[in-house]
């Protein structure tokens, strides 16, 4: 079988969808060595993702697209796909080539742009409103990362459940507890104190950093605790309200904006934080808290459908809009060493239940069902 996969998410610094695309492609090639897998993009691949490839049946192709600039999905990719004769194409990032092919798989990571358009840039929300329902109907099969998203796709896009496979993602194998020396060296270089809380995520309204900042302010005002809050993530959008709160809060000396961090830096911080806090308003899966758990971080996360499904009882779950509950959960972790250690152990054990090899095998089963048709 020759399978094409959307390599577009690998053309910029990797975040959630990029990591999903790369890890899935590698696991597919590793587990099914007699098949050919091809990541295709009209733009160069970011960093060294292509150069680091050691799998002979996985290729990274930058397709020529200058003649159809701006029309990759409607013209460039359909022409390329016809020329190389893919048996199946997997759109890993909500999109499919607009071609008449009966064998395609679409991954829908979440419905955030449809359910919460006000939390996204208008062009992105408008594009999703126009393109996602069409792609969902075009696809022969759909993959979602959780049963929670599967239910949403059935309800809001009117897709029959038998067309959808809910397949859990997994922490990358790189994420495991770092040594104390490695963590200390990284903290020193980044300016991170020993006693710190950690938030990781693109700075956008959906990640709900504002509620965490309110809770953090309460800790500083009402207790003797003086942790540092480290905020790691690339710049996003629509953060005016959050920025205004920071400017007026009076505790910027206890904040560290670390920006986009490399995996080695993230592992060191995951492994040594007092708590990893993920107060997101909406998620399709939630990889950061699971990768934090794999490194031994005690985790506090939102009590929302996808995170409840993925994290279960391995973390403290709170109402994402209740800053007082979040304050209490953080204070308990800061004051109770025993509870933190118990949470670390439980989190490592829970994260180990997930694997990309299993995700690849389940995804390949969807491919086979399509091929048999």
C-alpha positions as CSV (number, residue, x, y, z in Angstrom):
1,X,0.0,0.0,0.0
2,X,1.3,3.5,-0.8
3,X,-0.1,6.0,1.6
4,X,0.3,9.8,1.3
5,X,0.1,11.9,4.5
6,X,-0.3,15.7,4.9
7,X,3.2,17.0,5.6
8,X,2.1,20.7,5.8
9,X,2.1,20.6,9.6
10,X,5.8,19.8,9.5
11,X,6.7,23.0,7.6
12,X,6.8,25.2,10.8
13,X,8.0,24.7,14.4
14,X,6.1,21.7,15.7
15,X,3.2,22.0,18.0
16,X,0.4,19.5,18.7
17,X,-0.7,18.6,15.1
18,X,2.9,18.6,13.9
19,X,3.9,16.2,16.6
20,X,0.9,14.0,15.8
21,X,1.7,13.9,12.1
22,X,5.4,13.1,12.6
23,X,4.9,10.5,15.4
24,X,2.1,8.7,13.5
25,X,4.0,8.6,10.2
26,X,7.1,7.2,12.0
27,X,5.1,4.6,13.8
28,X,3.2,3.5,10.7
29,X,6.5,3.0,8.8
30,X,8.1,1.2,11.7
31,X,5.2,-1.2,12.2
32,X,4.3,-1.8,8.5
33,X,7.7,-2.1,6.7
34,X,6.3,-3.5,3.5
35,X,4.1,-0.4,2.9
36,X,5.3,3.0,1.6
37,X,4.5,6.2,3.5
38,X,5.0,9.6,2.1
39,X,4.8,13.0,3.9
40,X,4.1,15.6,1.2
41,X,4.2,19.4,1.6
42,X,4.4,22.4,-0.7
43,X,6.8,24.1,1.7
44,X,10.2,23.0,3.1
45,X,10.1,20.9,6.2
46,X,11.1,22.6,9.5
47,X,14.3,21.9,11.3
48,X,15.8,18.5,10.8
49,X,12.7,16.4,10.7
50,X,13.4,15.1,7.2
51,X,17.2,14.7,7.7
52,X,16.6,12.7,10.9
53,X,14.5,10.1,9.1
54,X,16.1,6.6,9.2
55,X,13.1,4.6,8.0
56,X,13.5,3.4,4.4
57,X,9.8,3.2,3.8
58,X,9.1,6.7,5.0
59,X,9.8,9.7,2.7
60,X,9.6,13.4,3.0
61,X,8.6,15.1,-0.3
62,X,8.5,18.8,-1.0
63,X,6.2,18.9,-4.0
64,X,6.6,21.6,-6.6
65,X,3.8,24.1,-6.2
66,X,5.0,27.4,-7.6
67,X,2.6,27.2,-10.6
68,X,-0.5,26.8,-8.3
69,X,0.5,29.1,-5.5
70,X,-2.3,29.5,-3.0
71,X,-4.2,26.5,-4.4
72,X,-2.4,23.6,-2.8
73,X,-5.5,21.7,-1.7
74,X,-7.6,22.4,-4.8
75,X,-5.0,22.0,-7.5
76,X,-1.4,21.3,-6.4
77,X,-1.9,18.3,-4.2
78,X,-4.7,16.7,-6.3
79,X,-2.3,16.9,-9.3
80,X,0.6,15.5,-7.4
81,X,-1.5,12.7,-5.8
82,X,-2.8,11.6,-9.2
83,X,0.7,11.5,-10.6
84,X,2.2,9.3,-7.9
85,X,-0.9,7.1,-7.6
86,X,-1.5,7.0,-3.8
87,X,-3.6,4.1,-2.7
88,X,-4.9,6.3,0.1
89,X,-4.4,9.8,1.4
90,X,-4.5,10.7,5.1
91,X,-5.2,14.3,5.9
92,X,-3.7,14.7,9.4
93,X,-4.8,18.3,9.9
94,X,-8.5,18.7,9.0
95,X,-7.9,19.1,5.3
96,X,-8.1,16.7,2.3
97,X,-7.2,17.3,-1.4
98,X,-10.2,18.3,-3.4
99,X,-10.1,15.3,-5.8
100,X,-12.4,12.5,-6.6
101,X,-10.8,9.7,-4.6
102,X,-12.8,7.0,-2.7
103,X,-9.9,6.2,-0.3
104,X,-9.1,9.0,2.2
105,X,-8.8,9.4,5.9
106,X,-9.3,12.7,7.8
107,X,-8.1,13.4,11.3
108,X,-10.3,15.9,13.1
109,X,-8.4,16.8,16.3
110,X,-11.2,18.9,17.8
111,X,-14.0,21.2,16.8
112,X,-12.7,24.3,18.6
113,X,-12.9,26.5,15.5
114,X,-16.6,25.6,15.0
115,X,-17.7,25.5,18.7
116,X,-15.7,28.5,19.9
117,X,-15.1,30.7,16.9
118,X,-14.6,33.7,19.1
119,X,-11.4,32.2,20.5
120,X,-9.8,32.1,17.1
121,X,-8.7,34.5,14.4
122,X,-11.6,35.3,12.1
123,X,-10.0,34.0,8.9
124,X,-9.3,30.6,10.6
125,X,-12.8,30.3,12.0
126,X,-14.3,31.3,8.6
127,X,-12.2,28.7,6.7
128,X,-13.1,26.0,9.2
129,X,-16.8,26.8,8.9
130,X,-16.5,26.5,5.1
131,X,-14.1,23.6,4.7
132,X,-14.4,21.2,7.6
133,X,-17.9,20.0,7.0
134,X,-17.0,19.4,3.3
135,X,-13.8,17.5,4.2
136,X,-15.7,15.4,6.8
137,X,-18.3,14.3,4.2
138,X,-15.6,13.7,1.5
139,X,-13.5,11.5,3.8
140,X,-14.0,7.7,3.5
141,X,-13.1,7.4,7.2
142,X,-12.4,9.9,10.0
143,X,-10.1,9.6,13.0
144,X,-10.6,11.5,16.2
145,X,-8.2,11.5,19.2
146,X,-11.0,10.8,21.8
147,X,-14.5,9.5,22.1
148,X,-15.4,13.0,23.2
149,X,-14.5,14.5,19.9
150,X,-16.1,11.6,18.1
151,X,-19.4,12.5,19.8
152,X,-19.0,16.1,18.8
153,X,-18.3,15.2,15.1
154,X,-21.4,13.0,15.0
155,X,-23.6,15.8,16.6
156,X,-22.3,18.9,14.9
157,X,-21.1,17.6,11.5
158,X,-23.9,14.9,11.2
159,X,-21.5,12.1,10.5
160,X,-22.5,8.5,11.3
161,X,-20.5,7.0,14.2
162,X,-19.4,3.9,12.2
163,X,-17.4,6.2,9.9
164,X,-15.3,7.4,12.8
165,X,-12.5,5.7,14.8
166,X,-11.5,7.3,18.1
167,X,-7.7,6.6,18.5
168,X,-5.8,7.9,21.5
169,X,-2.5,9.7,20.9
170,X,0.5,9.2,23.1
171,X,3.5,10.9,24.8
172,X,6.6,10.9,22.6
173,X,9.2,8.4,23.9
174,X,11.6,11.2,24.5
175,X,9.5,12.4,27.4
176,X,10.7,10.5,30.5
177,X,12.1,11.8,33.8
178,X,15.3,13.8,33.4
179,X,18.2,13.6,35.8
180,X,18.4,16.2,38.6
181,X,21.6,17.5,37.1
182,X,20.1,17.9,33.7
183,X,17.1,19.7,35.1
184,X,19.2,22.0,37.2
185,X,21.5,23.0,34.3
186,X,18.5,23.8,32.1
187,X,16.8,25.8,34.9
188,X,19.9,27.8,35.5
189,X,20.3,28.6,31.8
190,X,16.7,29.7,31.4
191,X,16.5,31.6,34.7
192,X,14.0,29.2,36.3
193,X,14.0,29.0,40.1
194,X,13.9,25.7,42.0
195,X,10.4,26.3,43.3
196,X,8.3,26.8,40.2
197,X,5.0,26.1,38.6
198,X,4.8,25.3,34.9
199,X,2.3,26.1,32.1
200,X,2.9,25.0,28.5
201,X,0.8,25.9,25.5
202,X,0.4,28.4,22.6
203,X,-0.7,31.7,24.1
204,X,-4.3,31.9,22.9
205,X,-7.6,32.3,24.7
206,X,-8.5,28.6,24.6
207,X,-5.6,27.7,26.8
208,X,-7.1,29.9,29.6
209,X,-3.9,31.4,30.9
210,X,-5.9,34.2,32.5
211,X,-7.6,31.9,35.0
212,X,-4.2,30.5,36.0
213,X,-2.8,34.0,36.4
214,X,-5.7,35.0,38.7
215,X,-5.2,31.9,40.8
216,X,-1.4,32.6,41.0
217,X,-2.2,36.1,42.1
218,X,-4.3,34.8,44.9
219,X,-1.5,32.5,46.1
220,X,0.9,35.4,46.3
221,X,-1.6,37.7,48.1
222,X,-3.2,35.2,50.6
223,X,-0.3,32.8,51.5
224,X,3.3,33.0,52.3
225,X,4.2,30.9,49.3
226,X,6.3,32.6,46.7
227,X,6.7,30.1,43.7
228,X,7.7,31.3,40.3
229,X,5.3,30.7,37.4
230,X,7.0,29.7,34.2
231,X,4.9,30.2,31.0
232,X,6.3,28.3,28.0
233,X,4.8,28.5,24.5
234,X,4.8,30.4,21.3
235,X,3.0,33.7,20.8
236,X,-0.6,33.2,19.7
237,X,-3.6,35.5,19.3
238,X,-6.4,37.5,21.0
239,X,-4.4,37.9,24.3
240,X,-5.2,41.5,24.9
241,X,-7.3,40.8,28.1
242,X,-4.6,38.6,29.5
243,X,-1.9,41.1,28.7
244,X,-3.8,43.8,30.4
245,X,-4.3,41.7,33.5
246,X,-0.5,41.0,33.7
247,X,0.3,44.7,33.3
248,X,-1.9,45.6,36.3
249,X,-1.4,42.5,38.5
250,X,1.8,43.7,40.2
251,X,3.6,40.3,40.3
252,X,5.5,40.3,37.0
253,X,8.7,39.7,39.1
254,X,7.3,36.2,39.8
255,X,6.6,35.4,36.1
256,X,8.9,34.0,33.5
257,X,7.8,33.9,29.9
258,X,10.1,31.3,28.4
259,X,8.8,31.3,24.8
260,X,8.8,28.3,22.6
261,X,11.1,25.6,24.2
262,X,12.9,22.7,22.6
263,X,12.0,19.2,23.8
264,X,15.1,18.9,25.9
265,X,14.2,22.0,27.8
266,X,10.6,20.9,28.2
267,X,11.6,17.6,29.6
268,X,13.9,19.2,32.2
269,X,11.1,21.5,33.3
270,X,8.4,18.8,33.3
271,X,10.7,16.7,35.5
272,X,11.4,19.3,38.1
273,X,8.3,21.5,38.4
274,X,6.2,21.5,41.6
275,X,3.1,21.2,39.4
276,X,2.2,21.3,35.8
277,X,-1.0,23.3,35.3
278,X,-3.2,23.0,32.2
279,X,-6.4,25.0,32.7
280,X,-7.6,24.7,29.0
281,X,-11.2,25.6,28.2
282,X,-11.4,23.0,25.5
283,X,-9.2,20.2,24.1
284,X,-9.5,17.4,21.7
285,X,-6.9,15.2,23.5
286,X,-4.4,17.1,25.6
287,X,-0.9,15.9,24.9
288,X,1.0,18.4,27.2
289,X,-0.4,17.0,30.5
290,X,0.3,13.5,29.4
291,X,3.8,14.2,28.4
292,X,4.3,16.1,31.6
293,X,3.1,13.0,33.5
294,X,5.5,10.8,31.6
295,X,8.3,13.0,33.0
296,X,7.0,12.8,36.5
297,X,5.2,16.1,36.9
298,X,2.3,16.4,39.3
299,X,-0.6,17.6,37.0
300,X,-3.5,19.9,37.6
301,X,-5.8,20.1,34.6
302,X,-9.3,21.1,33.5
303,X,-12.3,19.0,34.2
304,X,-13.4,18.9,30.5
305,X,-14.6,15.9,28.5
306,X,-11.5,15.0,26.6
307,X,-9.1,15.5,29.5
308,X,-11.4,13.4,31.8
309,X,-11.2,10.6,29.2
310,X,-7.5,10.8,28.7
311,X,-6.2,11.6,32.2
312,X,-8.8,9.8,34.2
313,X,-7.8,9.9,37.9
314,X,-4.1,10.4,37.4
315,X,-4.3,14.1,37.9
316,X,-6.2,16.7,39.9
317,X,-9.1,18.0,37.7
318,X,-10.7,21.4,38.4
319,X,-13.4,23.6,36.8
320,X,-11.4,25.7,34.3
321,X,-13.4,28.8,35.1
322,X,-13.1,28.5,38.9
323,X,-9.9,30.3,39.9
324,X,-10.5,29.7,43.6
325,X,-10.6,25.9,43.1
326,X,-7.4,26.1,41.0
327,X,-5.8,28.2,43.8
328,X,-6.6,25.5,46.4
329,X,-5.3,22.7,44.2
330,X,-2.0,24.4,43.6
331,X,-1.5,25.3,47.3
332,X,-2.1,21.7,48.3
333,X,0.6,20.5,45.9
334,X,3.0,23.2,47.1
335,X,2.5,22.3,50.8
336,X,2.2,18.5,50.6
337,X,5.4,16.8,49.5
338,X,3.8,13.3,50.0
339,X,0.9,14.1,47.8
340,X,3.2,15.4,45.1
341,X,5.2,12.2,45.1
342,X,2.1,10.1,44.9
343,X,0.9,12.1,42.0
344,X,4.2,11.7,40.2
345,X,4.2,8.0,40.5
346,X,0.6,7.7,39.4
347,X,1.1,9.9,36.4
348,X,4.2,8.0,35.1
349,X,2.2,4.7,35.4
350,X,-0.8,6.2,33.6
351,X,1.2,7.8,30.8
352,X,2.9,4.4,30.1
353,X,-0.5,3.0,29.0
354,X,-0.4,5.1,25.8
355,X,1.8,4.3,22.8
356,X,2.3,5.6,19.2
357,X,2.7,2.0,18.0
358,X,-0.8,1.2,19.2
359,X,-2.1,4.4,17.6
360,X,-0.5,3.4,14.3
361,X,-1.9,-0.1,14.4
362,X,-5.4,1.2,15.0
363,X,-5.0,3.8,12.2
364,X,-3.7,1.1,9.8
365,X,-6.8,-0.9,10.6
366,X,-8.9,2.0,9.3
367,X,-6.7,2.0,6.2
368,X,-7.3,-1.7,5.6
369,X,-11.1,-1.3,6.0
370,X,-11.0,1.4,3.2
371,X,-8.8,-0.8,1.0
372,X,-11.2,-3.7,1.3
373,X,-14.0,-1.6,0.1
